[in-house]
Amino acid sequence: MNSDAFAQGNTANQAIGQAQSATQLGICVSGTGTLISCNNLNAQTQTNTGNNALAQQGGGGSGGNIANQAIGQAQSSSQNALCVSGTGTFVSCNNLNAQTQTNTGNNALAQQGGSGSGGGKGKGGNTANQGIGQSQTSNQNSAVVSGGDTTGSGNNVNKQSQTNTGNNAAAQQGGSGSGGGKGKGGNTANQGIGQSQTSNQNAQCVSGGNTANSCNNISTQNQDNSGSNALSQQGGSGGGKGKGGNTANQGIGQSQTSNQNTQCVSGGNVANSCNNLSTQNQQNTGNNAAAQSGGGKGGNTANQGIGQSQTSNQNAQCVAGGSLSNSCSNTSIQNQQNTGNNAAAQSGGGKGGNTANQGIGQSQTSNQNTQCVSGKDAIVSCDNESFQNQVNSGSNVLGQQ
């Protein structure tokens, strides 16, 4: 009975999830003018301070423990606005979206088991899968058709903010055999922290008269992570015939994508319209830290990566029968800052040796296209400006024995 009780380990699945979705559609058709109508406003806020905490003991004979822990936040917004006016359109068909996510919750895990002592035959180590994820998506489309003037209409404004201070922390002991034991299985840990933001904005204005302060796209994306992946693994070793080492996969990733398209066609002048502005900021101070001991014959394996990625695509087109002023310009600002480290200490691997793969990567892409056709003057219009900044003070630190 006792042997059967310790033959298999424990299994735990723990999750904290928050999800928000908003769909907005505004359509205005007026024989005369459209005033302060068909605007979409959406605000989404998620805050989590809850933790996933788990302690597992067992599997002393053959089977280790399995733990799956996740904290997830997801927000989605789709906004569509259409205005058709016989005369003018004033402060109408604008889309405004604000999404905020804050997580301070942790995934904390302690596993003991999968080991055999004295002549035991511990076969199975422990397995831990821990993830913290934040995802935001915004889709905005606006179209304005006016027989007269278009003023303060058809603008898309998006603001996305993500803050994570939660950690993935795991301590694993097991998969080893002492005395004359035959420990075969080490421990496996997969830990990830991910932040993802996507913004798609499309604006189109067709005016029989003038177009002013209309069909502009503004997107602001901010990501801040100070959460760490911390891991301690002991096992896969034996004074006897320990064969299996430990495996650790740890990753911190931040991703931002912004797509902006705008078009203005006016019989008169175009002023302060059809401009694209994208601001993307990423800051990571989280670390990947792993300590591995054991791996009698098999050795230990650690894969650790920190990645930051930003993409901005901007397209603007203006056709005016009159003058163009401060219109159809693209501005992209991309900032990346990483102070997080990849740190690993490996001891063991009698015959197999240890393997460590560590990488820190920063990537920025900006594509800008603009076109202006004016019957008169073009003043401060159709400009492309891109600012890209990358700062990394993070290190890859490794100690192998």
C-alpha positions in Angstrom: 0.0 0.0 0.0 2.7 2.4 0.9 4.7 1.7 -2.2 1.6 2.3 -4.4 1.0 5.6 -2.6 4.4 6.9 -3.6 4.5 5.4 -7.1 3.0 8.4 -8.7 3.3 12.1 -8.1 0.8 14.9 -7.9 -0.8 17.0 -10.7 -1.9 20.6 -10.2 -3.5 23.1 -12.7 -3.9 26.6 -11.4 -5.0 29.6 -13.4 -6.1 33.2 -12.9 -7.6 34.8 -16.0 -9.2 38.2 -16.9 -10.8 38.8 -20.3 -12.5 41.9 -21.8 -14.0 42.4 -25.2 -15.8 45.4 -26.7 -17.4 45.9 -30.1 -18.7 49.3 -31.2 -20.4 50.4 -34.4 -21.7 53.9 -35.2 -23.4 54.9 -38.4 -24.7 58.4 -39.2 -26.5 59.4 -42.4 -27.7 63.0 -42.5 -29.3 65.1 -45.3 -27.7 68.2 -43.8 -25.0 68.4 -41.2 -23.7 65.9 -38.6 -22.8 67.4 -35.2 -21.0 65.6 -32.3 -22.4 62.2 -33.4 -21.4 58.6 -34.0 -18.4 58.7 -31.7 -17.1 55.5 -30.1 -15.5 55.6 -26.6 -14.1 52.5 -24.9 -12.1 52.1 -21.7 -10.9 48.7 -20.4 -9.0 48.2 -17.1 -7.7 45.0 -15.6 -5.9 44.7 -12.3 -4.7 41.4 -10.7 -2.9 41.0 -7.4 -3.7 37.3 -6.9 -1.0 34.7 -6.7 -0.7 31.0 -7.8 1.1 29.3 -4.9 1.7 25.5 -4.8 3.7 23.0 -2.9 3.9 19.4 -4.0 5.5 16.5 -2.2 5.4 12.9 -3.5 6.4 10.7 -6.3 9.2 9.4 -4.2 9.2 6.1 -6.0 8.7 6.3 -9.8 6.7 9.4 -10.7 7.4 13.1 -10.2 5.0 16.0 -9.8 3.4 18.1 -12.5 2.4 21.7 -12.1 0.8 24.1 -14.6 0.3 27.7 -13.4 -0.8 30.6 -15.4 -1.9 34.2 -15.0 -3.5 35.8 -18.1 -5.0 39.1 -19.0 -6.6 39.8 -22.4 -8.3 42.8 -23.8 -9.9 43.3 -27.3 -11.6 46.3 -28.8 -13.2 46.8 -32.2 -14.5 50.2 -33.2 -16.2 51.2 -36.5 -17.6 54.7 -37.3 -19.2 55.9 -40.5 -20.6 59.4 -41.3 -22.3 60.5 -44.5 -23.5 64.1 -44.5 -25.1 66.3 -47.2 -23.4 69.4 -45.8 -20.7 69.4 -43.1 -19.5 67.0 -40.5 -18.3 68.4 -37.1 -16.7 66.5 -34.2 -18.2 63.2 -35.3 -17.2 59.6 -36.1 -14.2 59.6 -33.8 -12.9 56.4 -32.1 -11.2 56.6 -28.7 -9.8 53.5 -27.0 -7.9 53.1 -23.7 -6.7 49.7 -22.4 -4.8 49.2 -19.2 -3.5 46.0 -17.6 -1.7 45.7 -14.3 -0.5 42.4 -12.7 1.4 42.0 -9.5 0.5 38.3 -9.0 3.2 35.7 -8.8 3.5 32.0 -9.8 5.3 30.3 -6.9 6.0 26.6 -6.8 7.9 24.1 -4.6 8.2 20.5 -5.8 9.8 17.6 -4.0 9.7 14.1 -5.2 10.6 11.7 -8.0 13.7 10.6 -6.0 14.8 7.3 -4.5 17.1 6.8 -1.6 19.1 3.8 -0.2 18.7 1.5 -3.3 15.7 3.2 -4.6 15.0 3.6 -8.3 13.7 7.1 -8.7 12.7 7.5 -12.3 10.6 10.6 -12.7 11.6 14.1 -12.0 9.2 17.1 -11.6 7.7 19.2 -14.3 6.7 22.9 -13.9 5.0 25.1 -16.5 4.5 28.7 -15.4 3.4 31.6 -17.5 2.3 35.2 -17.1 0.8 36.8 -20.2 -0.7 40.2 -21.1 -2.4 40.8 -24.4 -4.1 43.9 -25.9 -5.7 44.3 -29.4 -7.3 47.4 -30.8 -9.0 47.7 -34.2 -10.3 51.2 -35.3 -11.9 52.2 -38.5 -13.5 55.5 -39.4 -14.9 56.9 -42.6 -16.3 60.4 -43.2 -18.1 61.6 -46.4 -19.2 65.2 -46.4 -20.7 67.4 -49.1 -19.3 70.4 -47.3 -16.5 70.8 -44.7 -15.1 68.1 -42.3 -13.9 69.4 -39.0 -12.6 67.4 -36.0 -14.0 64.1 -37.3 -12.8 60.7 -38.3 -9.9 60.6 -35.8 -8.6 57.4 -34.2 -6.9 57.5 -30.8 -5.6 54.4 -29.1 -3.7 54.1 -25.8 -2.4 50.7 -24.5 -0.5 50.2 -21.2 0.8 47.0 -19.7 2.6 46.7 -16.3 3.8 43.4 -14.8 5.7 43.0 -11.6 4.7 39.4 -11.1 7.4 36.6 -10.9 7.6 33.0 -12.0 9.5 31.3 -9.1 10.1 27.5 -8.9 12.1 25.2 -6.7 12.4 21.6 -7.8 14.1 18.8 -5.9 13.9 15.2 -7.1 14.7 12.8 -9.9 17.8 11.7 -8.0 18.9 8.5 -6.2 21.3 8.3 -3.3 23.2 5.3 -1.9 23.0 2.8 -4.6 20.0 4.4 -6.2 19.2 4.6 -9.9 17.7 8.1 -10.3 16.8 8.4 -14.0 14.7 11.5 -14.4 15.7 15.1 -13.8 13.4 18.1 -13.5 11.9 20.2 -16.2 10.8 23.8 -15.9 9.2 26.1 -18.5 8.8 29.7 -17.4 7.6 32.6 -19.6 6.5 36.2 -19.2 5.0 37.8 -22.3 3.5 41.2 -23.2 1.8 41.7 -26.5 0.1 44.8 -28.0 -1.5 45.3 -31.4 -3.1 48.4 -32.9 -4.7 48.7 -36.3 -6.1 52.1 -37.4 -7.7 53.1 -40.6 -9.2 56.6 -41.4 -10.7 58.0 -44.6 -12.1 61.5 -45.2 -13.8 62.7 -48.4 -15.0 66.3 -48.3 -16.6 68.5 -50.9 -15.2 71.5 -49.0 -12.3 71.8 -46.5 -10.9 69.2 -44.2 -9.5 70.4 -40.8 -8.3 68.4 -37.8 -9.7 65.2 -39.2 -8.8 61.6 -40.0 -5.7 61.5 -37.8 -4.4 58.3 -36.3 -2.7 58.4 -32.9 -1.4 55.2 -31.2 0.5 55.0 -27.9 1.8 51.6 -26.6 3.6 51.2 -23.3 5.0 47.9 -21.8 6.8 47.7 -18.5 8.0 44.4 -17.0 9.9 44.0 -13.8 8.9 40.4 -13.2 11.6 37.7 -13.2 11.9 34.0 -14.0 13.6 32.4 -11.0 14.5 28.7 -10.8 16.3 26.3 -8.6 16.7 22.7 -9.7 18.3 19.8 -7.8 18.1 16.3 -9.0 18.9 13.9 -11.7 22.0 12.9 -9.8 22.9 9.8 -7.7 25.7 8.2 -5.9 24.6 5.2 -7.9 23.5 5.5 -11.5 21.8 8.9 -11.9 21.2 9.4 -15.6 18.9 12.4 -16.2 19.8 16.0 -15.7 17.6 19.1 -15.4 16.1 21.2 -18.2 15.1 24.9 -17.8 13.5 27.0 -20.5 13.0 30.6 -19.5 11.8 33.5 -21.6 10.8 37.2 -21.3 9.2 38.7 -24.4 7.7 42.1 -25.3 6.0 42.7 -28.6 4.3 45.8 -30.1 2.7 46.2 -33.5 1.1 49.4 -35.0 -0.5 49.7 -38.4 -1.8 53.1 -39.5 -3.5 54.0 -42.8 -5.2 57.4 -43.5 -6.5 59.1 -46.7 -7.9 62.6 -47.3 -9.7 63.8 -50.5 -10.9 67.4 -50.4 -12.3 69.8 -52.9 -10.9 72.6 -50.9 -8.1 72.9 -48.3 -6.7 70.2 -46.0 -5.3 71.4 -42.7 -4.0 69.4 -39.7 -5.4 66.2 -41.1 -4.5 62.7 -42.2 -1.4 62.5 -39.9 -0.1 59.3 -38.4 1.6 59.3 -35.0 2.9 56.1 -33.3 4.7 55.9 -30.0 6.0 52.6 -28.7 7.9 52.1 -25.4 9.2 48.9 -23.9 11.0 48.6 -20.6 12.2 45.3 -19.0 14.1 45.0 -15.7 13.1 41.3 -15.2 15.8 38.6 -15.0 16.1 35.0 -16.0 17.9 33.2 -13.1 18.6 29.5 -13.0 20.5 27.3 -10.6 20.9 23.7 -11.6 22.6 20.9 -9.6 22.7 17.3 -10.6 22.5 15.4 -13.9 24.8 12.5 -12.9 25.4 11.3 -16.5 23.0 13.4 -18.4 24.1 16.9 -17.5 21.9 20.0 -17.3 20.4 22.2 -20.0 19.4 25.8 -19.7 17.7 28.0 -22.4 17.2 31.6 -21.5 16.1 34.5 -23.6 15.0 38.1 -23.3 13.4 39.7 -26.4 11.9 43.0 -27.4 10.2 43.6 -30.7 8.6 46.7 -32.2 7.0 47.2 -35.7 5.3 50.3 -37.1 3.7 50.6 -40.6 2.4 54.0 -41.6 0.7 55.1 -44.9 -0.8 58.6 -45.6 -2.3 60.0 -48.8 -3.7 63.5 -49.4 -5.5 64.9 -52.5 -6.6 68.6 -52.2 -8.1 71.0 -54.7 -6.7 73.8 -52.5 -3.8 74.0 -50.2 -2.2 71.4 -47.9 -1.0 72.5 -44.4 0.4 70.3 -41.6 -1.1 67.2 -43.1 -0.3 63.6 -44.3 2.9 63.3 -42.2 4.1 60.1 -40.5 5.9 60.1 -37.2 7.1 57.0 -35.5 8.9 56.9 -32.1 10.3 53.6 -30.8 12.1 53.1 -27.5 13.5 49.9 -26.0 15.3 49.6 -22.7 16.5 46.4 -21.1 18.4 46.0 -17.9 17.4 42.3 -17.3 20.0 39.6 -17.1 20.3 36.0 -18.0 22.1 34.3 -15.1 22.8 30.5 -14.9 24.8 28.3 -12.5 25.2 24.7 -13.5 26.8 22.0 -11.4 26.9 18.3 -12.4 26.8 16.5 -15.6 29.4 13.9 -14.8 29.7 12.4 -18.3 27.2 14.4 -20.2 28.3 18.0 -19.4 26.1 21.0 -19.1 24.5 23.0 -21.9 23.5 26.7 -21.7 21.9 28.9 -24.4 21.5 32.5 -23.5 20.4 35.4 -25.6 19.2 39.1 -25.4 17.6 40.6 -28.5 16.1 43.9 -29.5 14.4 44.5 -32.8 12.8 47.6 -34.3 11.1 48.0 -37.7 9.5 51.2 -39.2 7.9 51.5 -42.7 6.6 54.9 -43.8 4.8 55.9 -47.0 3.2 59.3 -47.8 1.8 61.0 -50.9 0.5 64.5 -51.4 -1.4 66.0 -54.5 -2.3 69.7 -54.1 -4.0 72.2 -56.4 -2.2 75.0 -54.5 0.5 75.1 -51.8 1.8 72.2 -49.7 3.1 73.5 -46.4 4.7 71.3 -43.8 3.0 68.2 -45.2 4.0 64.7 -46.3 6.9 64.4 -44.0 8.3 61.1 -42.6 10.0 61.0 -39.3 11.3 57.9 -37.5 13.1 57.8 -34.2 14.5 54.5 -33.0 16.3 54.0 -29.6 17.7 50.8 -28.1 19.5 50.6 -24.8 20.7 47.3 -23.3 22.6 46.9 -20.0 21.6 43.4 -19.4 24.2 40.6 -19.2 24.6 36.9 -20.0 26.2 35.4 -16.9 27.1 31.7 -16.7 28.9 29.5 -14.3 29.4 25.8 -15.2 31.1 23.1 -13.2 
